[in-house]
Amino acid sequence: MDAIASPPRSILVVDDEPVVRQRLRRVLAQVAPEAVCAEADDLRQARAQLRGATFDWVLLDVGLPDGIGLALLDWLREHAPDATRWWCPASVTTPPCCRRSRAALSAICSRTAATSN
């Protein structure tokens, strides 16, 4: 898979399943190889990461141990308005869906690059 012209520079992956985070990182390494990826396995860790750094993307799981991942979107609007939000349920990274995940993330990268120019 070809890398895109202007990939995100920083990505936060928020998912409580280590296997899912690992799969997402592999996909992201293909579609955005220059990006620095950070991880959080719950909302508390995600907020702490977002307070300490700026992320171009935040990939969210729906169900997290301390709440619903989508609840972070309101927090992001207030505390990290420049982050591009992307919700990513765990099922998207299961083996049968990996090709579609790569294609979807590549498309998002391309749209992000096109709108940032």
NORGIJO-V595224 format. One record per residue. N is the residue number from 1. RES is the residue in three letters. PSI is psi in whole degrees, -180 to 180 (none if undefined). NEAR is the number of other C-alpha atoms within 8 Angstrom. D_CENTER is the distance of its C-alpha to the mean C-alpha in whole Angstrom. Layout:
[[N,RES,PSI,NEAR,D_CENTER] [N,RES,PSI,NEAR,D_CENTER]]
//
This chain:
[[1,MET,133,4,18] [2,ASP,145,5,19] [3,ALA,152,9,17] [4,ILE,166,10,16] [5,ALA,-45,6,18] [6,SER,76,8,16] [7,PRO,164,15,12] [8,PRO,149,12,10] [9,ARG,-27,9,12] [10,SER,137,12,9] [11,ILE,135,14,6] [12,LEU,122,13,5] [13,VAL,119,13,5] [14,VAL,106,15,7] [15,ASP,141,15,9] [16,ASP,-7,11,13] [17,GLU,114,7,14] [18,PRO,-37,8,14] [19,VAL,-40,6,15] [20,VAL,-45,11,11] [21,ARG,-41,13,9] [22,GLN,-44,8,12] [23,ARG,-44,9,12] [24,LEU,-41,10,8] [25,ARG,-38,9,9] [26,ARG,-44,8,12] [27,VAL,-46,11,11] [28,LEU,-34,12,9] [29,ALA,-27,10,12] [30,GLN,-42,10,14] [31,VAL,-20,15,12] [32,ALA,66,12,11] [33,PRO,-23,9,14] [34,GLU,-10,8,14] [35,ALA,143,12,11] [36,VAL,126,7,11] [37,CYS,132,9,8] [38,ALA,163,9,9] [39,GLU,151,10,9] [40,ALA,142,13,11] [41,ASP,6,12,12] [42,ASP,175,13,14] [43,LEU,-39,13,14] [44,ARG,-48,7,16] [45,GLN,-37,9,14] [46,ALA,-47,13,11] [47,ARG,-40,8,14] [48,ALA,-43,8,16] [49,GLN,-43,10,13] [50,LEU,-27,10,12] [51,ARG,-30,8,16] [52,GLY,-8,6,17] [53,ALA,164,6,14] [54,THR,132,9,13] [55,PHE,138,13,9] [56,ASP,-39,11,9] [57,TRP,149,12,5] [58,VAL,114,14,4] [59,LEU,121,12,2] [60,LEU,138,13,6] [61,ASP,156,14,9] [62,VAL,-53,11,12] [63,GLY,117,7,15] [64,LEU,158,13,15] [65,PRO,-31,6,18] [66,ASP,19,7,18] [67,GLY,-172,9,18] [68,ILE,128,9,16] [69,GLY,-35,12,12] [70,LEU,-22,10,13] [71,ALA,-24,8,15] [72,LEU,-21,9,13] [73,LEU,-43,9,12] [74,ASP,-42,8,16] [75,TRP,-42,9,16] [76,LEU,-43,10,13] [77,ARG,-37,8,16] [78,GLU,-43,7,18] [79,HIS,-21,7,17] [80,ALA,63,10,14] [81,PRO,-18,7,15] [82,ASP,-10,6,14] [83,ALA,138,11,10] [84,THR,123,8,9] [85,ARG,141,8,8] [86,TRP,121,8,6] [87,TRP,134,10,7] [88,CYS,98,9,7] [89,PRO,152,9,11] [90,ALA,-34,10,12] [91,SER,-23,6,14] [92,VAL,-24,10,12] [93,THR,9,12,12] [94,THR,153,9,16] [95,PRO,-45,5,18] [96,PRO,-22,5,19] [97,CYS,-2,10,16] [98,CYS,-41,11,15] [99,ARG,-43,7,16] [100,ARG,-36,8,15] [101,SER,-47,11,12] [102,ARG,-45,11,12] [103,ALA,-42,8,14] [104,ALA,-45,8,12] [105,LEU,-36,10,9] [106,SER,-42,10,12] [107,ALA,-42,8,14] [108,ILE,-43,8,11] [109,CYS,-44,14,11] [110,SER,-43,12,15] [111,ARG,-40,8,15] [112,THR,-44,11,13] [113,ALA,-41,11,16] [114,ALA,-39,7,18] [115,THR,-17,6,18] [116,SER,-8,5,18] [117,ASN,none,4,21]]
//
